Amino acid sequence: MSNRLFQGIVHQMKDSVGRTIGVIDENSTVIACSELGKIGEVVGVTPAAVFSAGQSLAAGGFTYRCFGSPVQPEYAVFVEGADALAEKYAAIIVISLSSVKQYYDEKYDRGNFIKNVMLDNILPGDIYLKARELHFNNEALRCVVLIRLEEACDASVFDLVQSLFPDKNKDFVINVNETDIAIIKEVSAGTESRDLEKLARSIVDTLSSETTVAIVAGIGTVIKGIRDLSRSFKESQVALEVGKVFDTEKTIVSYENLGIARLIYQLPSTLCEMFLREVFKRGSIETLDHETLFTIQKFFENNLNVSETSRKLFVHRNTLVYRLEKIRKLTGLDLREFDDAIVFKVALMVKKYIDTSPIKY
């Protein structure tokens, strides 16, 4: 518990009370007081002694009243005087400080709890018990948006992200490491992928206006129940990793929209290399020059439509047909045939994955 919070309340109350007031900890040390010179002094009363006396105690010209844990109070308020008014003041101050302490502790515990769940640092059996204790809504729908900066971010970036989500009871901003910030966002039923992408876009745009560092965002799927937060977080990580390989021009990558790239990412390199050898057994993909690969890309973008592709490439239709025929002779795959086009498209993605990813066996 921050002593500054106690001191702030005491400072606001000192003029209204008109007496010396303060707080002691379990070691009898004054940790907050309307008379600043008394802070750090050790008095002859402990919260435990006050509790034993019936939660309040008059000693040394002061009235003490304890608060904190109902079993073993950690703090006690003291008010100058031993009269009924001092007892009344002490009771009022205890109510105020107890509320502040509960809010602070709950906020701190909720943040750490949600982080531990997200990072899989808590036993599944303990999740529901702790969630109930902290009054979490386990039926709410949530999603993890992972913001990644190209370089280590300072505290101001984290504070800026936090300011974008003022409702601390529903949304949580977690500092994962020096470059990653996770946002656990509560969403409504019917929220779609494009809604989450719009949210991520607004975050990235806001951060980009404040820093020159490159920023990307990965979006996990919407989950119900706190227990599955770790899954949404891992999905947001996969979205960033897959996007780094297959969608390098994108700054917002959603796990739901990864498509076949997600499957390729999960394959071991040995299996990928075997697939490439089988697909290009009649010729190597390395024999295809840059112009030919660009033609293939445009052909796929135009849904295997020869006329539309030739128009976009500003070439005669027969020229495009000649190039496609050349590809068929080199690889044995006719891209004008749907099945062959699918195999070739997947093979290109597998090749890109092998070239840009570490070896996985």
N, C-alpha and C positions, 0 to 999 in steps of 0.2 A: 504494500500500500504506500503511495507517495505521500510523504509528510507535507509536501507543498499543498496538496488538496485540503488537508486538515487546517493548515495555516491560513489558507484562503477563506475558509468558512469562519474561522475564529476572528480573522481581521474584519470581516464584514459585520460580525455580531458585537464587536467590542463596544461600539458607541451606543447600541441599543440596550445592552446589558448594563453598562456603566460600572462594571466590576472586572477584576482580573479573571480571565478565563483561559483555559488551555487544555492540552491533552498529554497524557503520559503513556509510554509503551510498557510492555511486560517487564522491562528492566528498571522501571521507576524513573526513567529518563523523560524529561519534558521535551516533546518533539514539536509542539506548537503552542504558542502563547500570545496573548494580546500584549504582553510586555516582552519584547524581543530579547531583552537581556537574560531572561529566565530560560530560554531555550538551551538545552544541553545540561541543565542542572538535574541532579538526582534527588528525588524526594523520598521520604520514608514510607511511602504507600505504594503497593502494587495492585494492578487490576485484580489479581487473584484474591488479595486480602479484601478488596472491596466486594467482590463477588461472594466471598465467604460470609461477609457481614450482612448480606441481603441485597446485593447489587448497588448499594449506596453506603457511604461512610463519611462522617465528619471527623477531620483530624487536622491539627495544626492551623486552624483558622480557615480551612477550606472544606467544601463539600465535594466529595468524589462520587462519580457514578460510572460504572463500567459498561462496556459494549464490545461487540465483536462476536466471536463464537459463543453459542449458548452453553457449550460445555466448558470451555476454557477461554474466557474473554482476554483479548490481547491488548485492549486499550481501556483507558478511563479518562473521563472528563473531570476537570476540577473547576470550581467556581468559588470566588472569594466569599467568605461568610459561612455561617453554620445555621442560618435561619431557614424558615419555610420558603422564602423567596429564592434563596440560593439553591435549594432542592428543586424548585420549579424550573429555574433557569437550566440547571444541570440536565433535567429530564428533557427539556426542549432541545438543547444542544446535542444530546445523545441521539435523538430522533433524526436530526439533520445529518450528523456525521455518519450514522449507521446507513442512511439512505445513500450518501455519497460513496461510502465504502462498498456497499452492495453493488452499486452501479459500476464502480471501477473494477471490482473483482470479477463481476459477471462479464464485462466487456473484455477484460484481459483473458479470462479463462475461455470465453467463446472463441476468441481469435486463435488462441493456441490449439484449442480442441479441433476447430475446423481445419487448421493447418495439418495437424497430426492425422486426421482422417484422410485428407487429400493426399498426403505423402505415404499413406499406409503405415504409419508409425503407432497405430493403436490396434489392440485386439478387437476382432469383430464383435465378440460378446460384450465388450465394454462400451461400444459405440452407442447403443440404444440407452443404456443406463445413464451415461454422461449426457446424452442429448436430452433425456427427460429431466435430468437435474438442472440443466442450463436452459430449459424451456424452449428447446428448438422445435420448430414445426417440421416434423419428419415427413409430412405429406406434401410439402412444397416441392415444386419443380425448380431445378437449378441447373446451371450450365457453367462450365469453366472456360474462361477466355484467357489464354496465355499470351502476354505481351513480352516480346524479346527484343532487346536492344543490341546493336552490333558491338557496343562497348559497354564497360561497366557504368552503371548509372549512379548518380548521387542521390542523397535523401530528398532533394527537391522534386525529382521526377516521381518518386514514390508518393510524396505528399500531394503532388498534382493529380495523380491517378485516384488517390483517396478522396480528394475534393470533388471528383466527378460522381462519387457514389455516397451521398450524405446519409442515407438510411443505413446505419450501422447494425440494425437488427435484422435486415434482410440480405444485404450485400456485404461481402467481405473482400478486402484487398490484402493479399499475402505476398510478402517479399520472399521469393523462393531462393534466389541467389543474386549475385552481382548484376546479372543481365536479365533475369526473368522475374516478371511480376504477374501473379495469378489473380484473376478477378472471379470470384464465385458469385454469380448473378442469379438472383431469384427471378424466375420468369413466369408468365401466366400461361394457362392452357391454350394451345393453338399457336404458340410461338413457333415460327418456321425458321429455316436456315437463313433465309435472306434478311429476316429481322435481326438475327444475331450478327450477321455480317455488317449490317448497317450500324449496329452498336459498336462493333470492333472498329469499323471505319472511322467513326466519330472520335474514338479514343486515340487511334493512330494519328489522325489529323491534328488533334489537340496537342499531343506530345511532339509531333513533328514541327509544330509552330514554335515550340519552346526549346527545341534542341536540334542540333545538326546531325545527330547520330541516326543511322538507318534503323527503322523499326518495322517489325512484322508481328502479326497476330495469328495464333492458332486457336481454333474453336472446337471444343469437344461436343458431344451430343448432350441433349437435355436428359437429365436423369430424375427419377423420383426416389426420395429417400437419401439420407445423409451417407449411408453406407457405400453407395455407388459413386461418391464424389471422386474417389481415386481413379475410377475408370474414365470419367469425363476428363480428368486432368491428364491421364496417360494418352488419351485420344488427342488432346490439344497438343501434346508433345509430338506425337506421331504426325499430326497435320503439319507442324513446322518442319519436321525432318523430311517428310515426303515432298512438301512444297519446295524445299531447298534443292531437291533433285529434279522434279518434274515441272514445277511451276515457278521458275526462278524470277519471273517478272511480276508475280503476285505478292502483295503485302498482306493480304487477308486470305487465309487458307482454312476451309472448314472440313472437318473429318468426314462429314456426311457426303461431301462432294468429291472425295478423292478417287472414287471409282476403282478401276482396275489397278491404278498406281498403288493403292493400299495393299493389294494382294502381292504385287511384285516386290514391294518393300519387305514383306515378311518372308520371302523365299531366300534360301541359302545360295551363296554365290555359285557353288558347284552345280546346283540344279539349273541356275540361270545359264551358265556356260554350256551345259549339256543341251539345253533348249536351243541356244543360238547355233550350235553345231548341227543340230538336226534341221533347223529351218533353212540355214544357208549352206546346206551340203553341196549345192551345185555352184556355189560361188560365195565369195566373202563380202560382207557388208562394207569392208574397207575399200572395195573396188568402186564404190559409188562416190562420185565426186560431190562437191558442195552444191553445185547447180542441180544435180539430180535429186539430192536429198531435199532441197528447197521445193522442187517440183512435186515431190511426194507429199511434203507437208501441205502444200496448197491443195493438192488433189484430195487429201483427207478433209481439209477444212471446208471444201465445197461438196462434201458428201458423195465423192466418187463421180461427180458430174463432169464429163470431159469438156463439154461446150462452155460451162461456167468457169471451169478452171483455166482453160485457154484464154478466155476473155480477161480474167483477173491477171494472168501472167503476160498479157499482151503478146501472145504468140498464136500462130495459126493452129487450128485444130489438128491438122495432120502432123505438125511438129510435136505436139503433146502426145499424140498416138505413137509416134516414133520413139519418144523417150520412154513411154510406158512399155513398149515392146522391148526396148533395150534392157529395161529393168527385169522383164520376164526372162530374157535370155541369160542374164547374169545370175539371177536368184532362183529361177524356176517358179516364181510367184507372179501371177497376173493380177495386178491391182484393180483391174476392172471387174474382177470376180469378188463378190462380197466375202466369201470365206478366206480367200487368199489375202485380201486387204486387212482382215482382222488379224490374221497371223503375222503379217508384216508390221502392222501397227504395234502389236504387243512386243514383237522382236525388237523394234526400235526403242521402245521404252525400257526393255530389259537391258539392252546395250548401254543406254544412257545411265541406268542404275548401276551397272557394273563399273562403268568408267568414273562415276562420281562418288561411289560409296566404298567404305572399308570392306574387306573380305569377311564374309560370314559363312561359316561351315555348318 
